[in-house]
C-alpha cells in the first residue's frame, strides 16, 4: 500500500514538472546571420490560457566576432485583446559570450486567448548588422 502511494505521489510530481505552460518560446533566425535594418522580425506566440502570470524575456544569439558592443532595438507587443505596448532596449554585446537575455515584462498576464505578436525593430544606424543568429521571445511562468 505504501509503495502504491509513493508511486502515485511521484507520478503527480513528474506531471506537474512537465507542464507545458511553464515555458513558451518562439524564435526568428536571421538569414545568413544578417539583420537588415528595415526587415523587422515578427514573432507570434499563441496564448491558450489567459490569466497566467509570465515573465517575458527577449533572447539574442550572436557571433561574438562580428557584432557591435551595443545594439538598440524596439519591441512592440500586440496582445490578443488588442493592447499594444512597446519598449526600447539596449542589448550589450560587449560581454562576448554569444547570448543575451533581457527581461521585457515581469508578472504579465494576458486577459484573452489568441495570438500575441512581437515586432522587433532594429534601431541601429547601420543598414545591415552582421553576426546575429536568432532572436526570440520566451515566456516563463512567474514564480
N, C-alpha and C positions, 0 to 999 in steps of 0.2 A: 504494500500500500504506500509506504514511504517513497519507494522507487518511482511509482506512477506519479505521485505528487511532485517529486523533483523533476521528472521529465516534463510534466505539464508546465511548471514554472519556467524551465529552460526554454521550451518552445515559445512561450509568451514573450520572454525577454528577447529572443532572437527575432521574432516577428516585429517587435517594436523597433529594434535596431535597423531593420530593413525597410522601414517606412520611406517610400519614395517622395514624401512631402518634405523631408528634411533638407534636401538639396535639389535645386532645379538650376540648370545651366544651359546656355547656348552660346556658340562661338561663330565668329566670322573669320575666315582665313584670307589673308591678302594675297592676290595673285602675284607671283614672283617676289614675294616679300616686299611689296612696294605699295604704299598708300598714296594715291593721287589726291591732292588737296580737296577737290570738289566731288570726289566719289565717297559719299557718306554711307558706311555700312548701316544696315537696318537689321537689328536682332529682334526676333519675336519669341516671346515665351507665353505659352498657353496657361492661364490661371484657371485651375479646375476647382479649387476650394477657397473661396473668399473668407476673410476673417482670420486667417492665419498670419501671425506677425513674422516678417522676414527681415534679415539684414541683407542689403543689396551691395554687391561688390562689382567693381569693374576689374578685369584682368587683362593684361597685355603681355604677350610673349614676344621677345625680340632678340635679334642677333647683336650681341654686345660690341662687335667690331664695326658695325655700320650705322649706329644710331646717334641721336643728339643727346646732350646732357639732360635737357628739359624739353618737354613736349606738351603743348596746350591743346586740350580737347573740350568740347561741349557735349554733354549727354542730354538728350531730350527724350523724356519718358512720356508715353501716351498710354494711360491706363484703360482697362475695359469700360470704365464708367465715363470716359471722355475727358478726364482730368489730364492736364499737361503740366509737367514740371521739367525744369532744366537746371543744369548745374555745370559750371566751368571747373575744370580740374587741370592741374599741372602734374604731369607724370615725370618723376625724377628718375632718369635712366643712368645717372652717374654712378650708382652703386655697382653696376656691371654684372649682375647675376642672371640677367636674361628674362626675368619675370617681375612684373609689378602687380600688386593687388591693393586697390584703394576702396574704402567704403564710400558708397553713394548715398545710402539711406540706412538708418538704423530703426528697427522696430516699426516697419511699414506694413500695413495690412491693406489688401485690396478689398473693395466693397462689392465687386461683381465678378462673375466668371467671364472668361473670354480672353482674346489675345492682348498682351501688353507689348508694345513696341518701344524699342530704344534706338533712336537715331544718334549716331556718333559723328560729330563734326571734327574734322582736322583743322585746327586753328593756327597751324604753323605758317610761317611766311614762305616756306618752300612749296613749290608746285608738287614735288614728289618727296616722300620720306621713305628712304630705303631701310631695309633691315627689320621691318615689322612683320612678324609671322602671323599672329592672330590676336583678335580682341574679343572679349566675351563678357557676358553678364552672368553672375552667379547669385542665386537667392538661397540663403541658408536660414532655416527656421531659427528665430530668435530664441535665446536661452533665458 
